[in-house]
Amino acid sequence: MSVDRAEEAAVTSLRYYSVAPGVSLNVRSGPGTSYNIVRVLAVGAKVPIFCQTPGTTVSGPYGTSKVWDNIDNGEFVSDAYVQTGSDGYIAPRCG
């Protein structure tokens, strides 16, 4: 059974990714460290990634990245703190 790209994207968007162990992660209102912190994720949190966009370069447990993950409406976290298994984009670019 084959899955077309649209279905694959829909399935991928529902996947949850682990935040780095032992980290309480700042969630920001935009893709960068200059944006306001809107909340803090608890240690052990998992997040969905709806889309990704370039922003401030951040160094974290999973390397140095300028990729930011959109985890909810108006909420972004640095991909350097999310275990996606990739240094690049794993979700569509934010529009």
All heavy atoms as an XYZ file, in Angstrom:
700
protein
N       0.843     -1.176      0.000
C       0.000      0.000      0.000
C       0.888      1.239      0.000
O       1.751      1.398      0.847
C      -0.885     -0.014      1.253
C      -1.685      1.247      1.437
S      -2.577      1.203      3.006
C      -4.215      1.360      2.394
N       0.694      2.118     -0.963
C       1.519      3.321     -1.025
C       0.767      4.506     -0.421
O      -0.456      4.540     -0.401
C       1.905      3.622     -2.482
O       0.752      3.978     -3.212
N       1.556      5.442      0.077
C       0.987      6.638      0.691
C       1.438      7.835     -0.139
O       2.619      7.977     -0.420
C       1.489      6.791      2.151
C       0.988      8.060      2.764
C       1.075      5.590      2.969
N       0.492      8.673     -0.567
C       0.910      9.833     -1.350
C       1.482     10.907     -0.428
O       1.369     10.838      0.792
C      -0.215     10.375     -2.240
C      -1.358     11.022     -1.472
O      -1.143     11.480     -0.338
O      -2.467     11.075     -2.029
N       2.123     11.920     -1.020
C       2.825     12.949     -0.236
C       1.891     13.722      0.692
O       2.266     14.066      1.798
C       3.572     13.909     -1.151
C       4.800     13.280     -1.748
C       5.654     14.350     -2.423
N       6.879     13.776     -2.894
C       8.016     13.785     -2.204
N       8.060     14.322     -1.030
N       9.092     13.264     -2.711
N       0.689     14.016      0.263
C      -0.251     14.758      1.114
C      -0.600     13.950      2.359
O      -0.625     14.474      3.466
C      -1.517     15.114      0.336
N      -0.862     12.665      2.167
C      -1.159     11.812      3.319
C       0.057     11.695      4.229
O      -0.067     11.734      5.444
C      -1.584     10.413      2.851
C      -2.958     10.361      2.227
C      -3.294      8.962      1.755
O      -3.194      8.024      2.573
O      -3.634      8.815      0.575
N       1.240     11.562      3.616
C       2.470     11.452      4.389
C       2.680     12.719      5.224
O       3.022     12.648      6.406
C       3.656     11.245      3.449
C       4.956     10.984      4.157
C       6.079     10.696      3.190
O       6.002     11.107      2.026
O       7.044     10.059      3.623
N       2.430     13.897      4.645
C       2.572     15.153      5.374
C       1.574     15.222      6.524
O       1.898     15.677      7.620
C       2.382     16.337      4.431
N       0.351     14.766      6.293
C      -0.670     14.789      7.340
C      -0.262     13.877      8.494
O      -0.396     14.235      9.655
C      -2.025     14.372      6.783
N       0.253     12.705      8.169
C       0.690     11.772      9.208
C       1.884     12.367      9.959
O       1.937     12.335     11.178
C       1.060     10.396      8.591
C       1.759      9.520      9.613
C      -0.191      9.714      8.070
N       2.838     12.948      9.230
C       4.019     13.540      9.842
C       3.640     14.671     10.783
O       4.191     14.812     11.857
C       4.988     14.065      8.761
O       5.350     12.974      7.921
C       6.239     14.644      9.368
N       2.655     15.494     10.408
C       2.291     16.646     11.224
C       1.691     16.227     12.568
O       1.679     17.008     13.503
C       1.334     17.570     10.473
O       0.081     16.953     10.302
N       1.210     14.994     12.656
C       0.608     14.511     13.894
C       1.629     13.868     14.829
O       1.317     13.556     15.953
C      -0.503     13.513     13.589
C      -1.674     14.054     12.774
C      -2.651     12.934     12.466
C      -2.356     15.199     13.494
N       2.850     13.684     14.354
C       3.882     13.063     15.177
C       4.361     14.025     16.258
O       4.453     15.225     16.041
C       5.057     12.656     14.278
C       6.143     11.970     15.046
C       7.195     11.391     14.140
N       8.258     10.897     14.987
C       9.456     10.577     14.546
N       9.740     10.677     13.277
N      10.369     10.141     15.380
N       4.659     13.475     17.418
C       5.194     14.278     18.517
C       6.674     13.953     18.696
O       7.082     12.801     18.618
C       4.432     13.999     19.814
C       3.107     14.739     19.860
C       2.046     14.355     19.056
C       2.944     15.833     20.694
C       0.846     15.048     19.086
C       1.742     16.537     20.729
C       0.702     16.131     19.931
O      -0.476     16.829     19.952
N       7.465     14.985     18.944
C       8.913     14.868     19.088
C       9.320     15.242     20.510
O       8.782     16.190     21.081
C       9.618     15.796     18.086
C       9.305     15.450     16.656
C       8.193     15.985     16.017
C      10.109     14.563     15.939
C       7.891     15.656     14.705
C       9.815     14.233     14.625
C       8.707     14.777     14.017
O       8.407     14.448     12.725
N      10.294     14.534     21.041
C      10.754     14.775     22.414
C      11.658     15.996     22.494
O      12.534     16.199     21.659
C      11.542     13.569     22.922
O      10.696     12.444     23.018
N      11.435     16.791     23.548
C      12.339     17.885     23.884
C      13.538     17.242     24.579
O      13.407     16.206     25.240
C      11.619     18.905     24.801
C      12.585     19.940     25.351
C      10.480     19.577     24.042
N      14.707     17.840     24.430
C      15.931     17.286     25.011
C      15.743     16.948     26.493
O      15.093     17.700     27.224
C      17.079     18.282     24.854
N      16.311     15.813     26.940
C      16.166     15.390     28.334
C      16.666     16.442     29.312
O      17.701     17.066     29.099
C      17.039     14.129     28.422
C      17.202     13.666     27.023
C      17.118     14.897     26.157
N      15.895     16.651     30.381
C      16.297     17.557     31.440
C      16.116     19.036     31.128
O      16.544     19.889     31.899
N      15.465     19.343     29.995
C      15.326     20.740     29.572
C      13.898     21.242     29.763
O      12.947     20.593     29.343
C      15.733     20.894     28.083
C      15.436     22.295     27.581
C      17.203     20.551     27.892
N      13.771     22.406     30.414
C      12.511     23.156     30.436
C      12.655     24.176     29.316
O      13.444     25.111     29.422
C      12.330     23.889     31.764
O      12.209     22.968     32.817
N      11.924     23.998     28.235
C      12.163     24.760     27.012
C      11.264     25.982     26.888
O      10.043     25.885     27.040
C      11.961     23.841     25.804
C      12.313     24.401     24.436
C      13.774     24.838     24.369
C      12.021     23.368     23.358
N      11.877     27.129     26.601
C      11.126     28.357     26.363
C      10.377     28.268     25.039
O      10.958     27.895     24.018
C      12.061     29.570     26.306
C      12.661     29.914     27.642
O      12.094     29.614     28.682
N      13.808     30.568     27.623
N       9.103     28.618     25.072
C       8.285     28.708     23.866
C       8.141     30.190     23.573
O       7.755     30.969     24.452
C       6.891     28.068     24.080
C       6.042     28.203     22.832
C       7.036     26.599     24.479
N       8.449     30.588     22.346
C       8.453     32.008     21.992
C       7.361     32.337     20.985
O       6.856     31.459     20.284
C       9.826     32.397     21.470
C      10.890     32.223     22.558
C      12.222     32.808     22.147
N      13.203     32.689     23.214
C      13.444     33.628     24.119
N      12.773     34.755     24.102
N      14.366     33.439     25.046
N       7.022     33.621     20.910
C       5.941     34.077     20.038
C       6.358     34.150     18.571
O       5.531     34.367     17.691
C       5.422     35.444     20.498
O       6.465     36.401     20.461
N       7.634     33.951     18.287
C       8.144     33.957     16.919
C       9.435     33.173     16.848
O       9.953     32.706     17.867
N       9.992     33.029     15.634
C      11.169     32.179     15.431
C      12.497     32.847     15.776
O      13.339     33.078     14.921
C      11.082     31.850     13.942
C      10.441     33.064     13.342
C       9.459     33.541     14.377
N      12.668     33.179     17.042
C      13.935     33.775     17.445
C      13.967     34.109     18.922
O      12.930     34.205     19.579
N      15.183     34.302     19.419
C      15.365     34.573     20.844
C      14.937     35.982     21.234
O      14.795     36.270     22.416
C      16.832     34.346     21.250
O      17.669     35.145     20.410
C      17.219     32.879     21.103
N      14.697     36.849     20.260
C      14.244     38.208     20.580
C      12.722     38.280     20.773
O      12.205     39.281     21.254
C      14.664     39.187     19.479
O      14.063     38.841     18.250
N      12.016     37.205     20.427
C      10.567     37.173     20.620
C      10.236     36.877     22.087
O      11.019     36.242     22.790
C       9.926     36.103     19.729
C       9.926     36.474     18.265
C      10.995     36.148     17.445
C       8.847     37.148     17.701
C      10.998     36.480     16.101
C       8.839     37.487     16.357
C       9.921     37.156     15.561
O       9.924     37.502     14.234
N       9.072     37.329     22.519
C       8.635     37.106     23.895
C       8.462     35.623     24.197
O       8.033     34.857     23.340
C       7.295     37.796     24.166
C       7.415     39.297     24.177
O       8.463     39.845     24.504
N       6.337     39.970     23.817
N       8.755     35.254     25.452
C       8.476     33.895     25.923
C       6.992     33.847     26.286
O       6.528     34.654     27.083
C       9.354     33.546     27.142
C      10.829     33.532     26.737
C       8.930     32.194     27.739
C      11.790     33.428     27.906
N       6.255     32.914     25.676
C       4.814     32.818     25.941
C       4.487     31.741     26.974
O       3.453     31.800     27.629
C       3.996     32.594     24.646
C       4.107     33.808     23.742
C       4.434     31.340     23.920
N       5.369     30.766     27.110
C       5.237     29.733     28.135
C       6.520     28.926     28.161
O       7.387     29.095     27.318
C       4.018     28.832     27.902
C       4.059     27.986     26.633
C       2.753     27.210     26.467
N       2.671     26.556     25.182
C       2.547     25.241     25.006
N       2.496     24.426     26.046
N       2.450     24.724     23.802
N       6.638     28.038     29.143
C       7.807     27.170     29.266
C       7.312     25.733     29.309
O       6.414     25.399     30.093
C       8.627     27.508     30.537
C       9.815     26.570     30.675
C       9.095     28.962     30.503
N       7.901     24.888     28.455
C       7.525     23.466     28.439
C       8.198     22.745     29.601
O       9.369     22.996     29.906
C       7.959     22.817     27.126
C       7.316     23.374     25.862
C       7.926     22.702     24.632
C       5.815     23.168     25.882
N       7.487     21.855     30.226
C       8.025     21.073     31.337
C       9.065     20.071     30.842
O       9.053     19.663     29.678
C       6.892     20.327     32.040
N       9.953     19.680     31.746
C      10.920     18.626     31.445
C      10.151     17.388     30.988
O       9.125     17.029     31.575
C      11.783     18.320     32.694
C      12.639     17.086     32.473
C      12.638     19.522     33.050
N      10.615     16.752     29.920
C       9.976     15.542     29.402
C       8.866     15.806     28.397
O       8.198     14.869     27.962
N       8.673     17.062     28.013
C       7.600     17.404     27.073
C       7.856     16.821     25.684
O       8.999     16.591     25.289
C       7.458     18.921     26.975
N       6.761     16.584     24.980
C       6.804     16.202     23.561
C       5.971     17.223     22.815
O       4.954     17.704     23.325
C       6.257     14.800     23.354
C       7.143     13.735     23.947
C       6.668     12.355     23.569
C       7.662     11.328     24.085
N       7.511     10.040     23.433
N       6.415     17.570     21.600
C       5.737     18.617     20.838
C       5.439     18.155     19.413
O       6.213     17.408     18.828
C       6.588     19.913     20.775
C       6.746     20.518     22.158
C       7.947     19.670     20.140
N       4.305     18.619     18.855
C       4.063     18.404     17.433
C       4.825     19.492     16.669
O       5.134     20.546     17.225
C       2.549     18.621     17.304
C       2.257     19.644     18.357
C       3.209     19.331     19.498
N       5.148     19.224     15.412
C       5.761     20.258     14.573
C       4.858     20.423     13.355
O       4.776     19.544     12.508
C       7.192     19.883     14.143
C       8.086     19.729     15.377
C       7.752     20.933     13.186
C       9.496     19.231     15.070
N       4.157     21.561     13.302
C       3.226     21.808     12.204
C       3.936     22.362     10.980
O       3.558     22.070      9.849
C       2.113     22.745     12.668
C       1.262     22.125     13.738
C       1.404     22.506     15.060
C       0.351     21.127     13.435
C       0.629     21.916     16.064
C      -0.420     20.531     14.429
C      -0.276     20.926     15.736
N       4.961     23.186     11.217
C       5.781     23.707     10.135
C       7.072     24.218     10.758
O       7.197     24.291     11.979
C       5.055     24.816      9.365
S       4.649     26.287     10.349
N       8.038     24.542      9.891
C       9.329     25.037     10.378
C       9.727     26.270      9.568
O       9.335     26.412      8.404
C      10.397     23.950     10.246
C      10.157     22.764     11.163
C      11.161     21.662     10.933
O      11.279     21.144      9.830
N      11.898     21.303     11.984
N      10.538     27.128     10.188
C      10.951     28.365      9.541
C      12.332     28.768     10.039
O      12.708     28.425     11.157
C       9.901     29.473      9.832
O      10.156     30.598      8.998
C       9.888     29.881     11.285
N      13.092     29.489      9.225
C      14.395     29.961      9.710
C      14.231     31.114     10.691
O      13.264     31.882     10.616
C      15.104     30.413      8.433
C      14.030     30.698      7.449
C      12.863     29.815      7.816
N      15.173     31.216     11.621
C      15.158     32.287     12.613
C      16.529     32.438     13.235
O      17.535     32.081     12.622
N      16.569     32.903     14.473
C      17.817     33.084     15.207
C      18.568     31.752     15.308
O      17.964     30.722     15.583
C      17.523     33.579     16.640
O      16.727     34.754     16.570
C      18.800     33.878     17.407
N      19.875     31.785     15.105
C      20.699     30.591     15.271
C      20.879     30.307     16.761
O      21.218     31.211     17.532
C      22.066     30.772     14.594
O      21.845     30.992     13.193
C      22.948     29.545     14.777
N      20.624     29.056     17.146
C      20.702     28.638     18.550
C      21.530     27.363     18.641
O      21.408     26.477     17.793
C      19.278     28.377     19.111
C      19.337     27.770     20.498
C      18.468     29.661     19.128
N      22.367     27.272     19.671
C      23.104     26.040     19.956
C      22.423     25.327     21.107
O      22.106     25.948     22.123
C      24.552     26.351     20.321
O      25.239     26.851     19.189
N      22.190     24.024     20.933
C      21.525     23.236     21.962
C      22.030     21.811     21.954
O      23.008     21.491     21.281
N      21.345     20.935     22.670
C      21.769     19.537     22.785
C      21.844     18.802     21.445
O      22.579     17.845     21.308
C      20.693     18.909     23.670
C      20.061     20.046     24.380
C      20.174     21.228     23.478
N      21.066     19.258     20.457
C      21.052     18.588     19.155
C      21.761     19.397     18.088
O      21.434     19.329     16.912
C      19.609     18.248     18.757
C      18.957     17.331     19.770
C      17.868     17.746     20.520
C      19.464     16.059     20.003
C      17.289     16.912     21.472
C      18.898     15.226     20.957
C      17.814     15.656     21.679
O      17.265     14.830     22.624
N      22.752     20.183     18.504
C      23.567     20.923     17.551
C      23.214     22.396     17.499
O      22.510     22.920     18.355
N      23.722     23.055     16.471
C      23.459     24.469     16.239
C      22.545     24.570     15.032
O      22.822     23.975     13.995
C      24.777     25.235     15.998
O      25.599     25.087     17.158
C      24.530     26.706     15.731
N      21.450     25.304     15.190
C      20.440     25.357     14.137
C      19.778     26.719     14.074
O      19.609     27.386     15.090
C      19.369     24.286     14.404
O      18.354     24.337     13.418
N      19.399     27.108     12.852
C      18.584     28.321     12.679
C      17.133     27.937     12.389
O      16.299     28.790     12.134
C      19.147     29.207     11.566
C      19.042     28.618     10.180
C      19.535     29.587      9.134
C      19.299     29.007      7.749
N      19.697     29.913      6.697
N      16.842     26.640     12.468
C      15.480     26.149     12.234
C      14.658     26.299     13.510
O      15.109     25.943     14.597
C      15.492     24.664     11.790
C      14.077     24.131     11.620
C      16.285     24.498     10.496
N      13.445     26.834     13.365
C      12.501     26.965     14.477
C      11.253     26.179     14.150
O      10.775     26.187     13.010
C      12.172     28.434     14.739
C      13.306     29.113     15.451
C      14.515     29.469     14.916
C      13.358     29.479     16.825
N      15.323     30.030     15.881
C      14.630     30.061     17.060
C      12.464     29.382     17.882
C      15.019     30.529     18.309
C      12.843     29.865     19.127
C      14.113     30.419     19.332
N      10.731     25.468     15.152
C       9.563     24.608     14.992
C       8.310     25.314     15.489
O       8.287     25.811     16.617
C       9.751     23.314     15.802
C      11.033     22.582     15.447
O      11.483     22.687     14.283
O      11.589     21.906     16.327
N       7.282     25.350     14.651
C       5.985     25.890     15.055
C       5.222     24.759     15.723
O       4.885     23.757     15.088
C       5.234     26.420     13.835
C       3.837     26.878     14.185
O       2.875     26.263     13.764
N       3.729     27.941     14.940
N       4.968     24.903     17.051
C       4.330     23.827     17.814
C       2.871     24.106     18.134
O       2.167     23.240     18.642
C       5.113     23.506     19.105
C       5.133     24.705     20.053
C       6.540     23.051     18.760
C       5.586     24.376     21.464
N       2.431     25.317     17.860
C       1.042     25.715     18.073
C       0.885     27.091     17.436
O       1.875     27.704     17.023
C       0.713     25.769     19.571
C      -0.790     25.606     19.846
O      -1.598     25.746     18.910
O      -1.147     25.346     21.010
N      -0.311     27.603     17.398
C      -0.558     28.898     16.785
C       0.247     29.989     17.503
O       0.036     30.230     18.690
C      -2.059     29.214     16.832
C      -2.403     30.450     16.027
O      -1.698     30.814     15.094
N      -3.489     31.090     16.380
N       1.212     30.591     16.811
C       2.027     31.646     17.409
C       3.019     31.169     18.444
O       3.453     31.960     19.276
N       3.390     29.886     18.408
C       4.332     29.339     19.389
C       5.459     28.589     18.678
O       5.213     27.668     17.896
C       3.614     28.400     20.360
C       2.596     29.111     21.228
C       2.027     28.239     22.325
O       2.357     27.026     22.388
O       1.246     28.767     23.139
N       6.695     28.994     18.994
C       7.876     28.435     18.339
C       8.919     28.004     19.359
O       9.076     28.651     20.400
C       8.514     29.487     17.415
C       7.649     29.869     16.248
C       6.647     30.817     16.393
C       7.826     29.272     15.014
C       5.843     31.178     15.322
C       7.027     29.618     13.943
C       6.034     30.571     14.091
N       9.647     26.930     19.028
C      10.800     26.488     19.823
C      11.964     26.236     18.876
O      11.767     25.896     17.707
C      10.499     25.200     20.645
C       9.439     25.464     21.706
C      10.102     24.041     19.756
N      13.168     26.401     19.391
C      14.352     26.135     18.585
C      14.474     24.640     18.314
O      14.367     23.814     19.221
C      15.609     26.624     19.290
O      16.753     26.154     18.594
N      14.736     24.298     17.055
C      14.892     22.892     16.673
C      16.138     22.265     17.312
O      16.231     21.047     17.401
C      14.969     22.786     15.145
C      14.781     21.368     14.656
O      13.702     20.796     14.894
O      15.724     20.820     14.040
N      17.066     23.086     17.790
C      18.279     22.576     18.445
C      17.957     21.869     19.758
O      18.802     21.182     20.327
C      19.269     23.719     18.691
N      16.715     22.025     20.246
C      16.289     21.398     21.493
C      15.234     20.316     21.292
O      14.689     19.794     22.260
C      15.734     22.460     22.451
C      16.821     23.291     23.086
C      17.308     24.428     22.456
C      17.379     22.912     24.298
C      18.320     25.181     23.022
C      18.390     23.664     24.877
C      18.859     24.789     24.235
O      19.865     25.523     24.807
N      14.933     19.980     20.043
C      13.896     18.989     19.749
C      14.528     17.831     18.985
O      15.234     18.037     17.993
C      12.744     19.619     18.927
C      11.665     18.580     18.643
C      12.146     20.811     19.662
N      14.275     16.617     19.450
C      14.877     15.431     18.844
C      14.074     14.994     17.620
O      13.157     14.196     17.713
C      14.951     14.288     19.857
C      15.712     13.097     19.340
C      15.847     12.008     20.380
O      15.085     11.935     21.337
N      16.818     11.154     20.190
N      14.460     15.553     16.457
C      13.772     15.212     15.211
C      14.510     14.146     14.426
O      13.960     13.591     13.488
C      13.619     16.449     14.311
O      14.927     16.925     13.966
C      12.807     17.535     14.989
N      15.772     13.897     14.779
C      16.565     12.932     14.031
C      17.187     13.525     12.782
O      17.735     12.806     11.953
N      17.097     14.848     12.626
C      17.634     15.504     11.438
C      18.173     16.880     11.802
O      17.657     17.537     12.707
C      16.531     15.655     10.387
O      16.973     16.451      9.305
N      19.196     17.330     11.067
C      19.706     18.689     11.237
C      18.970     19.668     10.329
O      19.169     20.866     10.421
C      21.207     18.745     10.912
C      22.039     18.057     11.977
O      21.564     17.908     13.114
O      23.171     17.664     11.651
N      18.128     19.131      9.439
C      17.425     19.979      8.499
C      15.932     20.021      8.765
O      15.460     19.685      9.840
N      15.209     20.435      7.740
C      13.748     20.537      7.846
C      13.095     19.161      7.737
O      13.457     18.379      6.867
C      13.220     21.457      6.739
C      13.594     22.901      6.947
C      14.793     23.415      6.457
C      12.760     23.758      7.644
C      15.145     24.741      6.653
C      13.103     25.093      7.853
C      14.287     25.568      7.353
O      14.623     26.886      7.563
N      12.164     18.889      8.627
C      11.440     17.619      8.609
C       9.941     17.862      8.449
O       9.150     16.919      8.456
C      11.720     16.764      9.874
C      11.424     17.530     11.174
C      13.172     16.309      9.900
C      10.073     17.287     11.721
N       9.555     19.134      8.334
C       8.150     19.521      8.160
C       8.100     20.621      7.110
O       9.127     21.229      6.792
C       7.572     20.013      9.491
N       6.915     20.906      6.593
C       6.823     21.984      5.598
C       7.267     23.316      6.177
O       7.211     23.538      7.390
C       5.323     22.038      5.264
C       4.750     20.760      5.777
C       5.617     20.282      6.880
N       7.713     24.214      5.299
C       8.060     25.574      5.717
C       6.793     26.313      6.097
O       5.757     26.150      5.463
C       8.753     26.339      4.594
C      10.112     25.795      4.208
C      11.186     26.386      5.116
N      12.496     25.945      4.687
C      13.443     26.751      4.285
N      13.243     28.051      4.218
N      14.610     26.268      3.940
N       6.873     27.132      7.147
C       5.726     27.942      7.561
C       5.433     28.984      6.485
O       6.357     29.535      5.896
C       6.003     28.623      8.901
S       6.317     27.472     10.260
N       4.146     29.251      6.252
C       3.738     30.153      5.178
C       3.729     31.565      5.501
O       4.089     32.298      6.216
